[in-house]
Amino acid sequence: MKKLILISISIMSVLCYSNVLAQTTSKADYTSVYGEHPLQNVDLYLPVNKTLNKGLLIWIHGGGWINGDKTDDENLFLPILSSGFAVLNVNYRLGKDGVFPKSVSDIETVLSAVDKAGCKGCNDANFWKQVKIYSKNGIMISGASAGGYLSIFGGASYLLKNSPSFNLKCIGNIVGPVDFRIVDNYGSISKNLLLGYNQNNFSAQKLNEMSPAYWAEIGTLKSLNNKVSWFLTYSKEDAVVPLKTTQSFTNGLVISGAKVVQNITYGVSDGGHNITRDMIKGHLYQGVKQCFGLSSVIYQKMPWYLVGNRARNYNYNVGDYPLANKGSFSIDKNGIVKGRHVSQYCVFGGKAYVYNGQGQCLYSDGKWYPKTTSGVKLLSNTFTLGGVMNAKGYLNANWKEDSSNVMGSWSAQGYENGLLKMNINMGDGNVFVAYPK
């Protein structure tokens, strides 16, 4: 198997460490190191209820591979810690010190330290033994922006190269770049940030090796299908990581049969790449719950083959909150598909929040509030579907968002005895994937 080549990132601050399981000056319970560089350090946050141990989130901050610190994201963790999970918050080398592939190597070193309860540069055995205890019920690794990219490559690379003792349940990416083959402003900026050199010095092969989308397309990640699920969040208003640069990665995963747990694009203005921490907090919390099986997914069973020579009508519900994401379609006797899809969401203070379809909105503090709360509006995105079902039972349809000129594709496959696989791809990043139970 070809070696998966990764990319790197790090941080520009100097912290003080201890050789014992020391209290940290941040909000974390403990801090430690995994290397000699001043940015190779981690913080451990224990569950609010210390008797609980539901699993471990490994979080990697963003900052464009040149800025940022793990403490920037501390406020994201409260709903997760309150639910019985621990959090390992990671710093890594930045700027010239973290040029490819050094920062990715940092993430692999952290995963190795979790796996083996220590590493060559880990001078605090008690700290890593504590981390390993909290990893016994599974791990989710995730990050935002540059950290999301590192989460994908660091997590996937470690799994491809090793047979770890831990169960990496989910790899997450929040607005992180995944395709450096795009020759435009996004590609130029990202490649310079990652490589520290002029991108013209690098061949197409090198840019392929840097791109998660490429590895998904050629099937390298397929061997992970039975090991890990993917939690992906993008913004359709992102000018730094445009949505068009993420779709090849998502589609490559789906086509290969990967389990894409969640893929959300917000329905209204969300800050684009500078997505608010409140929105990250809410969606990260839901992603952790779903990755650890604490949030239900509806596996819709729909027979799509024509019976006799008559038209058939179907309703479906999909996604994390299926009552708020639903649609219907008909197939006439000639296999022509017509339908409609509706996604509902809450808006408060100009920001979009998750709606569960049962009268409640998920706010940034990780709590549910009634949709009747003062200032909250319940809005919908509606889509018109149209297409054809072929002789093998595949549905292929086009869709158009009713409120704009945005268009995309919709596809699904089913059998008379129940759903084999369904992928409703709304094209702007809203991807719902259902699998048989």
Buried (B, 14 or more C-beta within 10 A) or exposed (E): EEEBBBBBBBBBBEBEBBEEBBEBEBBBBBBBBBBEBBBBBBBBBBBEEEEBBBBBBBBBBBBBBBBBBBBBBBBBBBBBBBBBBBBBBBBBBBBEBBBBBBBBBBBBBBBBBBBBBBBEEBBBBBBBEBBBEBBEBBBBBBBBBBBBBBBBBBBBBBBBEEEBEBEBBBBBBBBBBBBBBBEEEBBBBBBEBBBBEEBEEBEEEBBBBBBBBBBBBEEBBBEBBEBBBBBBBBBBBBEBBBBBBBBBBBBBBBEBEBBBBBBBBBBBEBBBBEBEBBBBBBBBBBBBBBBBEBBEBBBBBBBBBBEEEEEBEBEBBBBBBBBBBBBBBEBBEEBBBBBBBBBBBBBBEEBBBBBBBEEBBBBBBBEBBEBEEEEBEBBEBBBBBBBBBEEEBEBBBBBBBBEEEBEBBBBBBBBEEEBBBBBBBBBBBBBBBBBEE
